[in-house]
Amino acid sequence: MNKKSNVLAIGIMFFLFAMISFVTGLQNPMGVIAKAQFGATNLMSQLGNAANFIAYAFMGLPAGFLLKGKGYKFTALTAVAIGFIGVAISYLSGVFGNFAIYLLGAFVSGFSMCMLNTVVNPLLNTLGGGGNRGNQLIQLGGSCNSLSATIVPVLAGYLIGEVTENTQVADVNAALFIAMGIFALAFVIIFFSTIPEPELEAAAAAGEQKKEGTLESIKGAVSHKNLVFGVIAIFLYVGIEVGIPNMANLYMTSADGLGMAAGVAGTLVGAYWFLMLCGRLVGGAVGGKVSSRAMMTAVSSAAIVFILLGMFLPKTWTMSLLGAEVPVGMLFFVICGLCTSIMWGAIFNLAVEGLGRYTSIASGLFMVMVCGGGILPLVQGAVADAAGYVNSYWVLIAALVYTLWFALYGSKTNK
């Protein structure tokens, strides 16, 4: 691979990272719409998000094997085409006012996001040569992801405006059209680009493309304990990343919560994703010098402290922001974006250390476990229904304790 092709491939992967968060991020404001238009409970309002992420459980391993057999470019093109279809179905849910169609659109979009994630993470890690440099590239790609994620809740919040009984999916059509346009543009760019295929080339050169079957590949991958503990960590991490802003958005906009305007709440949620952007930029800057283990230990510990402060600071302690009185505790939930920012890249980097030819299969296993981004918020929503919005964050505290353990002990390789 020459340096010119590497630079182009890295740029395309950064672009795909941004697409992933734009489409995934739409599920957050859609939860607010579901409560208004369909009378959903907190649990039901998370079903669109759950459908999006549970799709990973179905597509993760197939995407890994598609990547192994057909390469990065073919897998990316297929993912982009499926993504366009998924967002188009979401648009049709507004046309027909049908919650089931909306869930189908979220599910199909999840297939696409899973496949794109399967492509971008191992390729960036490989182009960086693994280790600290591989983590650094994933962090920088994650910055593009966070920039896109910052825009989505702010855009959707102001499209929705004041949440009323008349709020509906059609209110965010502009965001859906933008997403479809991004997919169409991405397909053209990728189709006419040359993307390195390091694993296909290595397999062909070594005569390995042959005979290692599905079961053997999976057994070879999971023989590495750091991968096994890592896929559990990624399951919990994605639930943490999604659960913090999703529940905060519901809490702020719901009548039985803070009753704030969707635009104000969306801006605060956007600030969470913006802080993720800042954290990933910092992670990208220092990732070549600071180990993934040290980064994970620091941010997991800090996130536990911030969430506890958000839960226990009195609601009467408020600040005037954007024309609304916002409890100071909510700001600590927002600050958690700095902590969740570098977790994805660091966990992936630690989990695939020493896997060699099993990296693409490991990426597929990772994508299966991204379904945690749908399952943990569902659990959190159920706890919110039973015990209140604030108490639901105990679910995330428990998950963060595990990510801290993974950083300190579970990420050590077999050797």
C-alpha positions in Angstrom: 0.0 0.0 0.0 1.4 3.4 -0.9 1.1 6.5 1.2 -1.2 8.2 -1.3 -3.8 5.4 -1.3 -3.5 5.2 2.5 -4.4 8.9 2.8 -7.4 8.5 0.5 -8.6 5.4 2.3 -8.3 7.1 5.7 -10.3 10.1 4.4 -13.1 7.8 3.1 -13.2 5.9 6.5 -13.5 9.2 8.3 -16.4 10.2 6.1 -18.1 6.8 6.8 -17.6 7.4 10.5 -19.6 10.6 10.2 -22.4 8.8 8.4 -22.7 6.2 11.1 -23.4 8.8 13.8 -25.7 10.9 11.7 -28.2 8.0 11.1 -27.7 6.5 14.5 -28.2 9.8 16.2 -31.6 10.3 14.6 -33.0 7.6 16.9 -32.6 9.9 19.9 -35.0 12.6 18.9 -37.2 10.0 17.3 -37.8 8.6 20.8 -39.2 12.0 21.8 -41.5 11.9 18.8 -42.6 8.4 19.6 -43.8 9.5 23.0 -45.7 12.4 21.5 -47.2 10.8 18.4 -47.7 7.2 19.5 -48.2 7.7 23.3 -45.2 5.5 24.0 -43.8 4.8 27.5 -40.2 5.5 28.3 -39.5 1.9 27.5 -41.4 1.9 24.2 -39.8 5.2 23.2 -36.4 3.4 23.1 -37.7 0.7 20.7 -36.5 2.5 17.6 -33.1 2.9 19.1 -33.2 -0.8 20.2 -34.2 -1.9 16.6 -31.3 0.1 15.2 -28.8 -1.5 17.6 -30.3 -5.0 17.8 -29.7 -5.2 14.0 -26.0 -5.5 14.9 -26.7 -8.8 16.6 -28.0 -10.2 13.3 -25.6 -8.6 10.9 -22.3 -8.5 13.0 -20.9 -11.9 12.0 -22.2 -11.9 8.5 -20.6 -8.5 8.0 -17.3 -9.8 9.3 -17.4 -12.8 6.9 -18.5 -10.5 4.0 -15.5 -8.3 4.8 -13.2 -11.3 5.0 -14.4 -12.7 1.7 -15.2 -9.6 -0.4 -13.1 -6.9 1.1 -13.6 -3.4 2.3 -14.9 -1.7 -0.8 -17.6 -4.2 -1.6 -18.8 -4.3 2.0 -18.9 -0.5 2.2 -20.9 -0.1 -1.0 -23.4 -2.7 0.1 -23.7 -1.0 3.5 -24.4 2.4 2.0 -27.1 1.1 -0.4 -28.8 -0.6 2.6 -28.5 2.6 4.6 -30.3 4.6 1.9 -33.2 2.1 1.9 -33.4 2.2 5.7 -33.7 5.9 5.9 -36.2 5.9 3.1 -38.4 3.5 5.1 -38.1 5.8 8.1 -39.4 8.6 5.9 -42.3 6.5 4.8 -43.2 5.9 8.4 -44.0 9.6 8.6 -46.0 9.6 5.4 -48.2 6.7 6.7 -48.0 7.7 10.4 -47.1 4.1 11.3 -44.9 3.2 14.3 -44.2 -0.3 12.9 -42.8 1.1 9.7 -40.6 3.4 11.7 -39.2 0.5 13.7 -38.6 -1.4 10.4 -36.7 1.6 9.0 -34.6 1.8 12.2 -33.9 -1.9 12.0 -32.8 -1.8 8.3 -30.6 1.3 9.0 -29.0 -0.7 11.8 -27.9 -3.3 9.3 -26.1 -0.6 7.4 -24.5 1.0 10.4 -23.2 -2.4 11.5 -21.6 -3.1 8.2 -20.0 0.3 8.0 -18.6 -0.1 11.5 -17.2 -3.5 10.5 -15.3 -1.8 7.7 -14.0 1.4 9.2 -12.5 0.2 12.5 -10.3 -2.7 11.4 -9.1 -0.7 8.3 -8.1 2.3 10.3 -6.4 0.1 12.9 -4.6 -1.7 10.1 -3.6 1.5 8.2 -2.2 2.8 11.5 -0.2 -0.4 12.0 -2.1 -1.4 15.2 -0.9 -0.4 18.7 -1.0 3.3 19.7 -1.0 4.5 16.1 -4.0 2.3 15.2 -5.9 3.7 18.2 -4.9 7.2 17.2 -6.5 6.9 13.8 -9.7 5.4 15.2 -9.8 8.3 17.7 -9.5 10.8 14.8 -12.1 9.0 12.8 -14.3 9.1 15.9 -13.9 12.8 15.9 -15.8 13.0 12.6 -18.4 10.6 14.1 -18.8 13.0 17.1 -19.1 16.1 14.9 -21.9 14.5 13.0 -23.5 13.3 16.2 -23.3 16.9 17.6 -25.3 18.3 14.7 -28.1 15.7 14.7 -29.9 16.4 18.0 -29.6 20.1 17.6 -31.0 20.0 14.1 -33.8 17.6 15.0 -34.6 19.5 18.2 -35.2 22.7 16.4 -37.1 21.0 13.6 -39.4 19.5 16.4 -39.6 22.7 18.4 -42.0 22.6 21.3 -43.1 19.0 22.0 -46.9 18.7 21.8 -49.5 16.1 21.0 -49.1 17.1 17.4 -45.4 16.4 17.2 -44.8 13.7 14.5 -42.1 12.0 12.4 -42.8 14.2 9.5 -41.4 17.1 11.5 -37.9 15.8 10.9 -38.2 15.0 7.2 -35.4 17.5 6.5 -33.0 15.5 8.5 -34.1 12.3 6.8 -33.5 13.9 3.4 -30.1 15.0 4.4 -29.3 11.4 5.5 -30.4 10.0 2.2 -28.4 12.6 0.3 -25.3 11.6 2.4 -25.7 8.0 1.5 -26.2 8.7 -2.2 -23.0 10.9 -2.3 -21.0 8.3 -0.3 -22.0 5.6 -2.7 -20.6 7.6 -5.7 -17.4 8.5 -3.8 -16.6 5.0 -2.7 -17.5 3.5 -6.1 -15.0 5.6 -7.9 -12.3 5.3 -5.2 -9.5 2.8 -4.7 -9.5 1.3 -1.2 -6.6 -0.8 0.0 -7.5 -4.5 0.7 -4.6 -5.5 3.0 -6.3 -8.7 4.4 -7.3 -10.0 1.0 -3.9 -9.3 -0.4 -2.2 -11.0 2.5 -4.5 -14.0 2.3 -4.0 -14.4 -1.4 -0.2 -14.1 -1.1 -0.1 -16.7 1.7 -2.6 -19.0 0.1 -4.9 -18.6 3.2 -8.1 -17.6 1.5 -9.0 -21.2 1.3 -9.9 -23.3 3.9 -10.4 -22.0 7.3 -14.1 -22.3 7.9 -16.5 -20.2 9.9 -16.4 -22.2 13.1 -12.6 -22.5 13.0 -12.2 -18.7 12.5 -14.5 -17.9 15.4 -12.7 -20.4 17.7 -9.4 -18.9 16.7 -10.6 -15.4 17.6 -12.2 -16.2 20.9 -9.2 -18.2 22.1 -7.8 -14.7 22.9 -9.2 -13.7 26.3 -8.7 -10.0 25.7 -11.1 -10.3 22.8 -13.8 -12.1 24.8 -13.7 -9.5 27.6 -13.4 -6.8 25.0 -16.7 -7.7 23.2 -18.5 -7.6 26.6 -16.9 -4.2 27.3 -18.1 -2.9 23.9 -21.6 -4.2 24.6 -21.7 -2.2 27.8 -19.9 0.8 26.4 -22.3 1.4 23.6 -25.2 1.2 26.0 -23.4 3.8 28.2 -22.7 6.1 25.3 -26.3 6.0 24.0 -28.1 5.7 27.4 -26.6 8.9 28.9 -28.0 11.4 26.3 -31.1 9.4 25.5 -32.4 9.3 29.0 -31.3 12.9 29.6 -33.3 14.0 26.6 -36.4 12.2 27.8 -36.0 13.6 31.3 -35.6 17.1 30.1 -38.5 17.1 27.6 -41.1 15.0 29.4 -44.0 16.5 31.4 -43.1 14.2 34.3 -39.5 15.3 34.1 -38.2 18.9 33.6 -40.7 19.8 30.8 -38.1 21.8 28.8 -38.5 22.7 25.1 -37.1 20.1 22.7 -34.8 22.7 21.1 -33.1 23.5 24.4 -32.9 19.8 25.4 -31.5 19.0 21.9 -28.9 21.6 22.2 -27.7 20.2 25.6 -27.7 16.7 24.1 -25.7 18.1 21.2 -23.2 19.5 23.7 -22.7 15.9 25.0 -21.8 14.8 21.5 -19.7 17.9 21.0 -17.7 17.1 24.1 -17.2 13.6 22.6 -15.8 15.3 19.5 -13.4 17.3 21.7 -12.4 14.2 23.7 -11.7 12.3 20.5 -9.6 15.1 19.1 -7.5 15.1 22.2 -7.4 11.3 22.1 -6.2 11.5 18.5 -3.5 14.0 19.5 -2.2 12.0 22.4 -3.1 8.5 21.3 0.4 7.9 19.8 2.0 8.5 23.2 -0.6 7.4 25.8 -1.6 3.8 26.0 -5.2 2.7 25.4 -5.2 1.0 28.9 -4.3 4.3 30.6 -6.9 6.2 28.7 -9.6 3.7 29.5 -8.8 3.6 33.2 -8.9 7.4 33.5 -12.2 7.9 31.6 -14.1 5.0 33.2 -13.2 6.3 36.6 -14.2 9.9 35.8 -17.5 8.8 34.2 -18.5 7.0 37.4 -17.8 10.2 39.4 -19.7 12.5 36.9 -22.8 10.3 36.8 -23.0 10.0 40.6 -22.7 13.8 40.8 -25.5 14.1 38.1 -27.7 11.8 40.2 -27.2 13.2 43.6 -26.8 17.0 43.2 -30.1 18.7 44.2 -32.4 19.6 41.4 -32.8 23.0 43.0 -29.2 23.8 42.1 -29.8 25.3 38.6 -28.1 27.4 36.0 -29.8 29.7 33.4 -28.9 28.3 30.0 -30.6 29.0 26.6 -33.4 30.7 28.4 -34.2 27.8 30.7 -33.3 26.8 34.2 -31.2 23.7 34.0 -30.2 21.6 37.0 -26.4 21.6 37.5 -26.6 17.8 37.7 -27.7 17.6 34.1 -24.4 19.3 33.1 -22.4 16.5 34.7 -24.3 14.0 32.4 -23.3 16.2 29.5 -19.7 16.3 30.6 -19.6 12.5 30.4 -19.2 13.0 26.7 -15.5 13.7 27.4 -15.3 10.2 29.0 -17.2 8.2 26.5 -15.3 9.8 23.6 -12.2 7.6 23.5 -13.7 4.4 24.8 -14.7 2.8 21.5 -11.3 3.1 19.9 -9.4 2.1 23.1 -11.6 -1.0 23.7 -11.3 -2.1 20.1 -7.5 -1.5 20.1 -7.0 -3.5 23.3 -9.4 -6.3 22.3 -7.8 -7.0 18.9 -4.2 -6.8 20.2 -2.4 -9.9 18.9 -5.2 -11.3 16.8 -3.5 -11.1 13.5 -5.6 -12.8 10.7 -8.6 -13.0 13.0 -9.0 -9.2 13.1 -11.8 -9.1 10.6 -13.7 -11.9 12.4 -13.1 -10.0 15.7 -14.6 -6.9 14.1 -17.7 -8.9 13.2 -18.0 -10.1 16.8 -17.6 -6.5 18.0 -20.5 -5.5 15.7 -22.7 -8.2 17.2 -22.2 -6.8 20.7 -23.0 -3.2 19.6 -26.6 -4.3 20.1 -25.9 -3.2 23.7 -26.7 0.3 22.5 -30.3 -0.9 22.1 -30.5 -3.3 25.0 -29.1 -1.2 27.8 -31.3 1.8 27.0 -34.3 -0.5 27.1 -33.3 -1.7 30.5 -32.7 1.9 31.5 -36.1 2.9 30.2 -37.8 0.2 32.1 -36.0 1.3 35.3 -37.1 4.9 34.6 -40.7 3.8 34.3 -40.5 1.9 37.6 -38.2 4.1 39.7 -37.7 7.4 37.9 -35.3 9.0 35.3 -32.4 9.6 37.7 -32.4 6.2 39.3 -32.1 4.6 35.8 -28.5 5.8 35.7 -27.6 3.0 38.2 -27.7 0.7 35.1 -24.9 2.7 33.6 -22.9 2.9 36.8 -22.7 -0.9 36.9 -21.6 -1.0 33.2 -18.9 1.5 33.9 -17.5 -0.6 36.7 -17.0 -3.4 34.2 -15.2 -1.2 31.7 -12.9 0.0 34.4 -12.2 -3.7 35.3 -11.5 -4.4 31.6 -9.0 -1.6 31.4 -7.1 -2.7 34.4 -7.3 -6.5 34.1 -9.5 -8.0 31.3 -7.5 -6.4 28.5 -4.3 -8.3 29.2 -3.4 -10.6 26.3 -2.9 -14.4 26.7 0.9 -14.0 26.5 
